[in-house]
Amino acid sequence: MKKKQLIFLGAPGSGKGTQAKRLIEEYGYGHISTGDLLRAEVAKGSELGNRLEKIMQAGQLVDDSLVFELLKKNCNLASKIYIFDGFPRNIEQAKVLDKELLSGISYQVLYFDINPNVLVARLVDRRVCAKCGAIFNLKTMPPKKNGICDKCGGDLQHRKDDKEEVIRERMSVFDSTMRPIVDYYQQKKLLLQVDATLSSDAIFSKIIEALK
């Protein structure tokens, strides 16, 4: 498989996290989640982390310039291959990402496309282990024992943002911001559209085939 920098785009629950995890485990990709990077930088107590913490404690959004400062500090794209998970989040970030980090670097964008009604059904039935973070689905991948994680025995929880009305609102916001990004990468001939309704194994096989 030809290893390129990868950008994974898709609505929450579209399965991009599952596929990213497999590529990380089997092919050695690094993982870039801006949320994880923000929390890690704050935990370090660095100068940048202290600035970020003040912004977040004030209930404000971290602006794009600080996000890219964070990415530059934590990513070495010249020597390592990464998956950008759910980033960029808007068209402005996509353009700056090209200019600031990916200029002259080979990369591929995978968009996990899924019908909103299918996504709603998937997330409404999702349960997440409070202890280890393992994900189950009451219909397609139920736990062996109701309410108990198969892996660690922790309690399975139904997240507040997995309620139907919340999901549909998030989907509406996501679609309005994601469409320009998808169009942008399509025009650059970098977009690979993935049918996110397929099984996890089928999606993984298609990704590997496409990246060869």
C-alpha positions as CSV (number, residue, x, y, z in Angstrom):
1,M,0.0,0.0,0.0
2,K,1.3,3.4,-0.9
3,K,1.3,5.4,2.3
4,K,0.1,9.0,2.0
5,Q,-1.0,11.6,4.5
6,L,-4.8,11.0,4.9
7,I,-7.7,13.3,5.8
8,F,-10.8,11.5,7.0
9,L,-14.1,13.4,6.7
10,G,-17.5,12.3,7.7
11,A,-20.4,12.9,10.1
12,P,-20.1,11.7,13.7
13,G,-21.0,8.0,13.7
14,S,-20.1,7.5,10.0
15,G,-17.3,5.0,11.0
16,K,-14.2,7.1,10.2
17,G,-12.8,6.5,13.7
18,T,-13.1,2.8,13.4
19,Q,-11.3,2.8,10.1
20,A,-8.6,5.2,11.4
21,K,-8.0,2.8,14.3
22,R,-7.4,-0.1,12.0
23,L,-5.0,1.8,9.8
24,I,-3.1,3.0,12.9
25,E,-2.8,-0.6,14.3
26,E,-2.0,-2.4,11.0
27,Y,-0.1,0.2,9.0
28,G,1.5,2.4,11.6
29,Y,-0.2,5.7,10.9
30,G,-0.1,8.5,13.4
31,H,-3.5,9.9,14.6
32,I,-4.3,13.6,14.6
33,S,-7.5,14.7,16.4
34,T,-7.4,18.4,17.2
35,G,-9.5,17.8,20.4
36,D,-7.0,15.2,21.7
37,L,-4.1,17.5,20.8
38,L,-5.8,20.4,22.7
39,R,-6.3,18.3,25.8
40,A,-2.8,16.9,25.7
41,E,-1.2,20.4,25.3
42,V,-3.2,21.8,28.2
43,A,-2.1,18.8,30.3
44,K,1.6,19.5,29.5
45,G,1.3,22.9,31.0
46,S,3.2,24.5,28.2
47,E,3.0,28.1,27.2
48,L,0.7,27.2,24.3
49,G,-1.3,24.9,26.6
50,N,-1.8,27.7,29.1
51,R,-3.1,30.0,26.4
52,L,-5.5,27.3,25.1
53,E,-6.7,26.6,28.6
54,K,-7.6,30.2,29.3
55,I,-9.6,30.3,26.1
56,M,-11.5,27.1,26.8
57,Q,-12.2,28.0,30.4
58,A,-13.8,31.2,29.2
59,G,-16.1,29.1,27.0
60,Q,-14.6,30.5,23.8
61,L,-13.7,28.7,20.6
62,V,-10.0,28.2,19.8
63,D,-9.3,30.2,16.7
64,D,-7.7,28.7,13.6
65,S,-4.4,30.3,14.1
66,L,-3.9,28.6,17.4
67,V,-5.1,25.3,16.0
68,F,-2.5,25.4,13.3
69,E,0.2,26.5,15.8
70,L,-0.8,23.3,17.8
71,L,-0.6,21.1,14.7
72,K,2.8,22.5,13.6
73,K,4.2,21.8,17.1
74,N,2.9,18.2,17.3
75,C,3.2,16.9,13.7
76,N,6.3,16.2,11.7
77,L,4.8,15.5,8.2
78,A,8.3,15.2,6.7
79,S,9.1,12.0,8.6
80,K,5.7,10.5,9.7
81,I,2.4,9.6,8.0
82,Y,-0.8,10.8,9.7
83,I,-4.5,10.5,9.6
84,F,-6.2,13.8,10.1
85,D,-9.4,12.6,11.8
86,G,-12.3,15.0,11.2
87,F,-10.1,18.0,10.3
88,P,-10.5,20.4,8.5
89,R,-13.9,21.4,9.8
90,N,-14.5,24.3,7.4
91,I,-13.4,25.5,4.0
92,E,-11.1,28.1,5.5
93,Q,-9.2,25.5,7.5
94,A,-8.9,23.3,4.4
95,K,-7.2,26.1,2.5
96,V,-4.8,27.0,5.3
97,L,-4.0,23.3,5.9
98,D,-2.9,23.1,2.2
99,K,-0.8,26.2,2.6
100,E,0.7,25.7,6.0
101,L,1.2,22.0,6.5
102,L,0.5,20.0,3.3
103,S,2.2,22.2,0.6
104,G,4.2,19.8,-1.6
105,I,3.1,16.7,0.4
106,S,1.2,13.8,-1.1
107,Y,-2.2,13.3,0.6
108,Q,-5.6,11.7,0.0
109,V,-9.0,12.7,1.3
110,L,-11.6,10.0,2.3
111,Y,-15.2,11.1,2.7
112,F,-17.4,8.7,4.6
113,D,-20.8,9.2,3.0
114,I,-23.9,8.0,4.8
115,N,-27.6,8.6,4.5
116,P,-28.8,10.7,7.4
117,N,-31.6,8.3,8.3
118,V,-29.2,5.4,8.4
119,L,-26.9,7.5,10.6
120,V,-29.7,8.4,13.0
121,A,-30.7,4.7,13.4
122,R,-27.0,3.8,14.0
123,L,-26.4,6.4,16.7
124,V,-29.6,6.1,18.5
125,D,-28.7,2.4,19.2
126,R,-25.0,3.2,20.0
127,R,-23.7,2.4,23.5
128,V,-20.3,3.4,24.7
129,C,-18.3,1.9,27.6
130,A,-17.7,4.5,30.3
131,K,-14.5,2.7,31.3
132,C,-12.6,1.8,28.2
133,G,-14.5,3.6,25.4
134,A,-15.5,0.5,23.5
135,I,-18.5,1.0,21.2
136,F,-21.4,-1.3,20.8
137,N,-24.7,-1.2,18.9
138,L,-27.9,-2.7,20.3
139,K,-28.9,-4.1,16.9
140,T,-25.8,-4.7,14.8
141,M,-23.2,-5.4,17.5
142,P,-24.9,-5.9,20.9
143,P,-22.9,-6.7,24.1
144,K,-23.1,-10.3,25.3
145,K,-24.6,-9.1,28.6
146,N,-27.1,-6.2,28.5
147,G,-25.5,-2.9,29.6
148,I,-22.1,-4.5,30.3
149,C,-18.9,-4.1,28.2
150,D,-17.6,-7.3,26.7
151,K,-14.0,-6.1,26.9
152,C,-13.6,-4.7,30.5
153,G,-17.0,-5.2,32.3
154,G,-17.6,-1.4,32.4
155,D,-21.1,0.2,32.2
156,L,-22.4,0.9,28.7
157,Q,-23.9,4.4,28.4
158,H,-26.2,6.1,25.9
159,R,-24.6,9.5,25.2
160,K,-26.8,12.6,25.5
161,D,-25.8,13.6,22.0
162,D,-26.9,10.3,20.6
163,K,-30.6,11.2,20.9
164,E,-32.5,11.6,17.6
165,E,-33.3,15.3,17.8
166,V,-29.7,16.2,18.7
167,I,-28.3,14.0,15.9
168,R,-30.5,15.6,13.3
169,E,-29.5,19.0,14.4
170,R,-25.8,18.1,14.3
171,M,-26.3,16.6,10.8
172,S,-27.8,19.8,9.5
173,V,-24.9,21.8,10.8
174,F,-22.4,19.3,9.5
175,D,-23.8,19.2,6.0
176,S,-23.8,23.0,5.6
177,T,-20.1,23.2,6.6
178,M,-18.9,20.0,5.0
179,R,-20.3,20.4,1.5
180,P,-17.9,23.2,0.5
181,I,-15.0,21.1,1.8
182,V,-16.0,18.1,-0.2
183,D,-16.4,20.2,-3.3
184,Y,-13.0,21.8,-2.7
185,Y,-11.2,18.4,-2.5
186,Q,-13.2,17.1,-5.5
187,Q,-12.0,19.9,-7.6
188,K,-8.4,19.1,-6.6
189,K,-9.1,15.5,-7.5
190,L,-8.0,14.3,-4.1
191,L,-11.4,13.0,-2.8
192,L,-12.3,9.3,-2.4
193,Q,-15.9,8.8,-1.5
194,V,-16.6,5.8,0.8
195,D,-20.0,4.2,1.2
196,A,-20.2,4.2,5.0
197,T,-23.2,1.9,5.1
198,L,-21.1,-1.1,4.1
199,S,-19.7,-3.4,6.8
200,S,-16.5,-2.3,8.6
201,D,-14.5,-5.0,6.8
202,A,-15.8,-4.1,3.4
203,I,-15.0,-0.4,3.9
204,F,-11.5,-1.3,5.1
205,S,-10.8,-3.4,2.1
206,K,-12.0,-0.7,-0.3
207,I,-9.7,1.9,1.5
208,I,-6.7,-0.4,1.2
209,E,-7.4,-1.1,-2.5
210,A,-7.8,2.6,-3.2
211,L,-4.6,3.5,-1.6
212,K,-2.5,0.9,-3.4
